[in-house]
């Protein structure tokens, strides 16, 4: 037995060891599970395990998960999907008490969800539920920032919060709150878990509803309750709702919104609605639902049992009717009667006052199987009252639709008064079977238009086929073919015979008309398009052939001729050829271009401009201006959801003109980018140079000939620029123009003398912008052509990414100039006049743009003013100006008349003040001027047939936009010989009254010219009174007349824009007249 005891001893020891090992392993498992539960990855791993254990047909996805099962954590996105039901939560934070699960409770300390989206497209359940039992008790305080529910209707809620509890007997929601549209609501609810599931719900809230523009928003109080049971044979639920002005001072505003609803429901019964009644006054749907139109609804609706069904009626008035595009409802009144019996709804009578007309409708609806039909009759419906963009005559017609085994069959026929709309008859018939629209017949008939066709369109894949034929005013069009992502082929043609008639018709169309440019167009054109292949893979298989031709077409003052555009290839490899001419006035522009382009990816395009040639012809010049691209230019365009960009490669443009010489514009790669968000700043850069611009081109671009300015030479100019913006330093610009070769030949002041080389050492101008700082300078340095230097600086402002020169921008400038007696003064002279003289200037500028302050002097000597045609020849002039702030003194102005020292003198002096003023104010309102002049035996003109010597005084004053001119001038000597090759004619101030009936146009006579446009009102009020005395020797000869004039006349005018007139008396003295050999 010893061995047996020993065996028992060994067995006990082994059992003890095994039990110890088992307990040790169990303890390790528990410790391991505890460590896993509080690890930072346990929550993510648990969600992954749960996703794999879900039944078939359910999908659970989670991302950006952190935290533990024990403490809670954060889930960036949680997505669950089953049978058309999708629930998606964003930014979910939770904290819970996991130990409560050991007691059969799911207890959360907090749950915060930033957004929750629910898409409910699951089939409706036909089995009513009888209980709502959960496996554990729940204690859940929650906060949901935004809820978006999309099912049979769309619902959006904000700031949802509350405390949900489930204790095994009932579900309860306490301290519930939410915001919807313009309202804030609080709610409490309790529902028992088992049949009959007693329900108690109460909700209250406030809504802000506008009354009128002048009134403050009205605070409305909303109340709702539901009491009863949800399941069982005796289930019944009483629902009531009320909206009325919030209690305040005891007075209800006139026209305040209010509505009430009482309903008795029987959940789970074939007739769930036992009875209902609703009333409303001044109901504005937009204040309760932002997407709804603004309304002022008043009326009532009733629903009551009728045997085995229900009957109901509706009465409605809308005091705030208006067009849909103004977020209003174009309905004035409506009445309707409905009947529900044997599973079918019957709309027996609907009458409505709609958009200035009336509408009547009848229909029926049955749910299982789905059957419905609707017909409506319209009379006097004004499209502009439905939508202001649909201008047109009142419409009459019929609309029909019904559910069939093939889909929804529909038909429409509308008519408008003849001649008052683009189309007087519109009819359509077809079938809708989602997602395919089958339009078997489309017909649009108008006085001058006829469009007919048929169409088959898949609204999901956008695959389409059909044909369309149209006869429009001034055009014929046709379209036939098919198109889809996989394959397609078709053609379209347009023959435009009268562009003006077509544009006028398009401008009268609703919606389309406002976007059609209002231009005066005449001419004809041909357009053609052929396509084959599908558009998948970004159109790599879609082959296009398009042409546009116009022999002669006019757009306003522009005339286009020989236009031809050809486009061939796929979207990845397009070839474009363009040629044509454009004329405006005496100028004609000719264009020839060839380019390749293609789509290289989504939102990315690449183009190569292979050749470009431009020629500008002017009727006044024998040789045209021309510009030609020297090498191919690559252009890349890219647009994405974040930005868009444009890149151009380096290039060269060769320029030539009517005058000898050629120039080049060379640029380096050009870059431009901008963000897609509104108001995004632009980034761009451009750099290049201009070479070889000859001096003779300045004569072609200006009005005066260089010879008249005293300038000749072989001067050549060049320049360069370097500009960028958007790099964090604001706009950066450096541009300059300088003389690169040649010299300037100056004509001396004496006619017929030889030219004089200017000996030009330096001539350049620069412009520099750094952020807001702008600087400019001008340097002219020569041996015989004078010297000048000017410097200018100011500051710019950036407004919406564009530079702006503000009125208060500071100014700083200096000017130093010394010019010899050459013809540069002629730059400021009228055509045909020449001015010579020396000039010395030394001035500085300060202040602001709206308040400039000058200081300095300007002296001119040896001034000469000549006009050979008019016989004017003033010389030996002196001009001295002094600047001080906004005041300029004309210290001295003297000129000698024709003939040198014997030609008399003109002496003048005065002052001009430039006053500060508001931006945009008239210049005359800011000027003050005082000028006095005296002529002493001044020989004004010295032509043999025109001699005039005058003496006298003149005074001019300008103040408060009133110019006062006074003076007395006496002719010391005058001789005017009338040309024999001209016949006398009536002046413009002479009016001849026509004989009676003479103003009637004779048959075939040309139409009268339109009346001239009246001159614009002048800003200066003229007050003129100058006495003119012919003097003792005012001779007039010609056409047989030889006499002396005597008397006294006054040149007068008074008023804004007044025409000067002469008053007084002139007499002939010792005059003779010879005609037909008699004297």
KOLPA-563978 format. One record per residue (C-alpha): x, y, z. Coordinates in steps of 0.5 Angstrom, whole numbers, plus 500, padded with zeros to 3 digits. Layout:
% residues N
XYZ/...
//
This chain:
% residues 1079
500500500/506504501/506505493/499507493/500512498/506514494/502514488/497519491/502523493/505524486/498525483/497530488/503534486/502533479/495536480/497541484/503543479/498543473/493547476/498552478/500552471/493553468/492559473/498562471/496561464/489564465/493570469/497571463/491571458/487576463/494581464/495580456/488582454/488588459/494590456/491590449/485593451/489599454/493600448/493605443/492601437/486596440/480601438/483600431/484593431/477592434/474595429/477591424/475585427/468587427/468589420/470582418/465579423/459583420/454578416/454578408/452584405/454589411/460593410/464597415/470601414/474606419/480610418/484615422/483611428/487612434/486610442/484604446/478600447/479602455/479609454/476611448/479615442/478618435/475616429/477620423/471617418/467611420/462608414/457603415/453600409/447595408/442594402/442601400/443605407/449608408/451612414/458616414/461619420/466624420/471626426/468622431/471623439/468618444/470616451/466611455/466607462/468600459/467596466/460598466/459592460/460587466/454590469/450589462/451597461/454601455/455607458/459613455/462619458/461623452/460622444/462628439/461627432/463633427/458631421/453625420/451623413/445618412/443616405/437612405/435608399/434602402/427598400/421600405/420594410/413591409/413588416/411593422/415592428/412591435/418592440/424595440/429592445/436592446/441587449/444592454/442598457/445605454/447611457/449616452/450624452/452626445/453632441/452632433/455638429/451637423/446631420/445631413/439626411/438624404/432619403/425620400/426627402/433632404/433634411/439638414/440639422/445643426/448643433/444636435/445635442/442631448/442625453/439618451/438613456/435606455/434602462/430595459/423598459/423605455/427609451/428616453/431623450/432628455/435635454/434634446/436640442/437642435/437647429/434647423/433653418/431659421/429655428/432653434/428647438/428643444/425636445/423631450/421624448/419617451/417610448/416604451/420598449/414593448/407593445/403597445/409602445/407608449/410614446/410621449/414627445/414634446/418639442/418647442/422652439/423659436/423661429/426668426/421670420/422676416/415681416/417686411/424690409/423695414/421691420/425687424/425679424/419676428/420671433/415665432/414660437/413653435/410647439/409640437/406634441/405627440/401622445/399615444/401608442/405605436/403598436/397593437/390593434/388599438/394603436/392611436/396617436/394624437/399629434/398637434/403642432/402650432/406656430/405663432/408669434/412669441/409672447/412679448/408685450/401682449/400685442/401680435/404684429/399685423/400679418/404675423/405668421/402662424/399655423/396649427/395642425/391637429/391629426/389623429/393617426/392609427/399607426/400600422/393600420/391600412/388607413/394610418/391617417/384617421/383625421/387631420/386639419/391644418/390652418/395657416/396665416/402669413/406662412/413663409/416657407/423660406/423662414/422655416/426652410/431656406/431652400/423653399/421660396/418666400/411665401/405669404/400663404/394663408/388657407/386651410/386643409/382638411/382630411/376626414/374618413/369617407/367610408/373605406/377611404/378619406/376625402/380631403/380639400/385644400/384652400/390656399/392664398/399666397/400674398/407674396/407671389/412672384/417668379/421662381/428665380/427671385/425665390/418666390/412662388/408664382/401661385/396666387/390661389/389654389/383649391/383642390/379636392/382629393/379622394/382616397/379609396/381602395/388604395/388609390/388617390/384621386/385628384/378630382/379638381/385642382/384649380/389655381/391662379/398661376/403666373/397671371/393665368/389659370/391651371/386646372/388638373/386631374/389625376/390619380/395615384/396608386/402605390/401597389/402596383/405603381/400606377/398614376/396619371/396626371/393631366/393639366/390645362/393651362/390658360/394665359/400663363/405668362/412665362/415672365/411671371/414664372/421666371/423673369/428670364/422667360/420673357/414672352/407672350/401668355/401660353/395656353/396648352/395641355/400637359/399629360/403624363/402617366/405611368/406605363/409598363/415601359/416608363/412614364/409617357/408624357/406629352/405637351/402642347/403649348/401655344/402663344/399669341/401669333/407674332/409675340/414670341/419666338/415660337/407660337/406652337/411647342/409640342/413634345/411627346/416621349/417616354/421617360/424610363/430612368/435613366/433614358/429620355/426618349/423624345/419621339/417628337/419635338/416640334/417648335/413652330/414660329/412665324/419665321/422659325/421651324/424646328/423639328/426632330/427626335/432625341/434619345/438621351/441616357/442621362/447617366/452615361/450622356/450617350/445620345/442619338/437623334/436628328/434635328/432640322/431647323/429653319/430660322/430667320/436668316/439661317/438653316/441648320/441640321/444635326/444628325/448622328/449619335/454620340/457616346/463614350/465608346/462610339/459615335/458618328/454624325/454631322/452638323/451644318/449651319/447656313/447663315/444667310/442673314/447674320/442680322/436677322/439671326/442675331/435679332/431672333/436669338/436676342/428675343/429668346/428667353/434665357/439665351/437672349/441676354/448672353/447674345/452680344/448686341/452688335/450690328/452684324/451683316/453678311/453670310/457664313/457657313/459652318/460644318/462639323/463632322/465627328/466619329/468615335/467616342/469621347/472616352/479616354/479624354/477623347/483620344/478616339/474622337/475624330/473632329/472635322/470642323/470648318/467655318/467660312/465667311/466671304/464678307/461679314/460686317/460687325/459694327/464698324/468692322/468688316/471681315/472678309/475671306/475668313/476661313/477656319/479649319/479644325/481637324/484631328/482628335/482632342/489629343/492632336/488638333/490642327/487649326/488653320/486660320/486666315/482672314/482680313/478685318/477692316/476698320/476705316/482706312/485700315/485692314/488687318/490680314/491674318/494667317/496662322/497655323/497651330/497644333/493643339/491637344/489635351/494631354/491630361/485631365/485639365/491640361/492642354/498643349/498648343/504649338/503656334/507653328/506660324/503667325/503672320/500679321/499685316/496692317/494696311/493703311/490706305/494712306/501708306/504704300/507699304/503695310/506694317/507686318/509682324/511675323/513669328/520667327/519660330/514655333/511658340/509652345/503654350/501649356/494650359/493646366/487647370/485643376/481644383/486648386/490652381/490654373/496656370/499658363/506657360/509660354/516658351/521663348/519667342/521672337/516677333/519680327/516687325/517691319/513698317/512703311/518706313/525703312/528698317/525692321/525691329/524685333/521683339/524677343/521674350/523669354/518664357/512667360/509664366/502665369/498661375/492663379/489659385/481657383/479660389/475667388/480672390/486668389/492672387/496671381/503670379/506671373/513673370/515676363/522678360/524680354/527686349/525690343/531691338/532696332/526701332/528706327/526714328/522714322/517710325/515715330/513719324/508714322/505713329/504721330/501726326/507731325/512730320/519729323/522735318/517740321/519738328/526740325/528733326/532728322/537722322/538715323/537714330/535707332/532705339/531699343/529697350/528691355/523689360/523684366/516684370/513679375/508679381/506674386/512672389/511675396/514682394/509685390/509687383/516688380/517691374/524694370/523697363/527701359/528704352/534707350/538709343/542704341/545707334/545713330/545720331/540726330/540731325/537738327/535743323/537750325/532755326/533759320/530756314/534753309/540753313/544746313/543740318/546740325/549733328/546733335/552729337/548725342/551722347/546718351/538718351/534713355/528712359/527707365/521705369/522701375/516698380/518695387/512693390/508699392/514704390/515707382/520710380/522713373/527717369/529720363/536722360/538726354/545728353/548731347/553736344/548740340/541738341/541740349/541736355/535734360/534730366/528728369/526724375/519722378/517717384/511715387/507710390/502705388/496701392/494694390/487693390/484686388/491684386/491690381/496696382/492703383/494710383/491713389/489720389/493721396/499718393/505722394/509725389/517727388/520729381/525734379/526737372/533740369/533742361/537746357/535746350/538750344/534754339/531748335/524746332/523741338/517746340/513744334/511738338/506742341/504746335/498745331/499741324/502746319/505751325/513751327/515754333/523755335/526757341/531756347/529753353/532753360/528749365/529748373/523745377/521740382/515737384/512735391/505733394/500728392/497726386/491730387/495736390/501737386/506742388/511745383/517749385/522752379/522756373/522756366/525761361/524761353/528766349/529767341/522764340/519764333/512762331/510761324/505759320/506760312/499758310/496764315/501769314/503769321/510770323/512772330/519772333/524775338/519772343/521771351/517767356/518767363/514762368/515761375/512756379/511756387/506750389/500750385/501757383/504759376/506766375/507768367/512773369/513775362/511774355/513778349/513777342/514781336/510782330/511780323/517784320/521784326/522791330/517794325/512789326/509792333/509788340/505783344/506784351/502779356/503777364/498774369/498768374/494761374/492757380/491750380/487748386/486742390/479738388/475732389/477726384/474726378/472734379/472738372/478741371/475748370/473748377/480747380/483753375/484760377/487764372/488772371/491774364/493781361/495782354/497789350/498789343/502795340/501796333/502788332/502786325/498779326/499777319/503779313/501776307/500780301/492779300/492779308/495785312/492786319/496791324/492792331/493795338/489794344/488791351/485784353/484781359/482774361/479772368/477764370/474763377/469758379/468755372/466762369/471765364/471773363/474776357/474784356/478788351/478793346/482792339/483797334/485796327/491801325/491798318/488792315/487790307/483783306/483781298/478776297/480771292/477771285/476763285/471763290/464764290/460768296/456763300/451763306/454763313/452757317/448763322/444764316/437761316/433761309/425759310/423754305/417756300/411752303/411745301/418746299/421741305/417735302/422731299/421729292/420722289/427719288/430724292/436722297/434722304/436728309/442727313/440725320/441731325/448733328/449730335/448736339/455738342/456736349/455741355/461745356/464746363/466753363/461759363/463764357/462771359/465775352/465782351/470785346/470791342/472791335/474798332/476797324/480804325/482809320/484804314/480797314/480796306/476790303/478788296/475783291/469781287/469788284/468791291/473796293/472800300/474802307/470799313/468804319/464803325/464799331/462792333/462788339/464781340/459778345/457771348/454769355/452762358/455755358/457753351/454760348/456761341/460768340/456773336/457780333/453786334/454793332/454797325/459797319/459802314/463802307/466809306/468811299/467804296/466802289/463796286/465794279/460789275/459787267/464793266/460798270/462802276/
//
